[in-house]
């Protein structure tokens, strides 16, 4: 399964439908993204309708994602309220202090940096490792490097920043998304893996960036929202089966088995007797039976004569 967790939500329904239809050919899960900048409104409502107003391919799972831009670390962004409205919550820091806060303490599912711009600071392993230890992933979006509408500046910044981020994270905890507003900018998962190889991410790590690592973001975000403090989750296990008297059932089986065995034994005995009666006697058997009968007759005669000699009253005068 391949994942694309950053597809900007477009009010143009026809373009969004074409983009999702194209991604459904290669990807299994897609996240529609809504970006929030500045002060949040009082009533937080998901800007992406549920369900969508146009048909979605049945093989494609569509999630709702919110990306909040962080510039001032002291501002209260009400992340818990946002997390309850959307399926995935992403943080986009623009300053070094905001990045440090996002890596240390802010509760987000992933950190999505705009790598098409030039940052006035470098990515440090000590900073990004704080996020990796908490299970927060880093996202790289490739659409800005494909369009190159500003003379190639965004592409150069993307390659430089992506290489620096991969070096700082040691290639761990990286996911790759498209951030494509049109279907023309989307790329297949294997093209994305080859593109990541140019940034210094190995083929195995690149496969994980659009597969296993992205899946872990979706699963962790779902567990956070459904479970108690991200630890205990209640799962529906189905209805309780009706209990059957096991001992009674075993006794019935044993009784039926014994009755059957007795009937089979009787039937087998009768069959053997019938076979013995219907079986023809050979000449050798006839001779043996005649010899045995003659011997028994002789024995009976000798016994009678012996008893007569011992009785004097019956002796002849």
ABEGO torsion letter per residue (X at the ends): XBBBABBBBBABAAAAAAAAAAAAAABABBBBBBBBBEBBBABBBBABBOBBABBBBAABBBBBBBBBBBABAABBAGAAAAAAABABBBBBBABAAAAAAAAAABBBABBBBBAABBBABBBBAAAAAAAAAAGBBBBBBAAAAAAGAAGGAAAAAAAAAAAAAAAAAGGBGBBBBAGBABAAABBBAAAAAAAAAAAGBBAAAAAAAABAAAAAAAAAAAAAAABBGGABBBBBAEBBBBBBBAAAAAAAAAAAAAAAAAAAAAAAAAAAAAAAAABBBBAAAAAAAAAAAAAAAAAAAAAAAAAAAABAAABBX
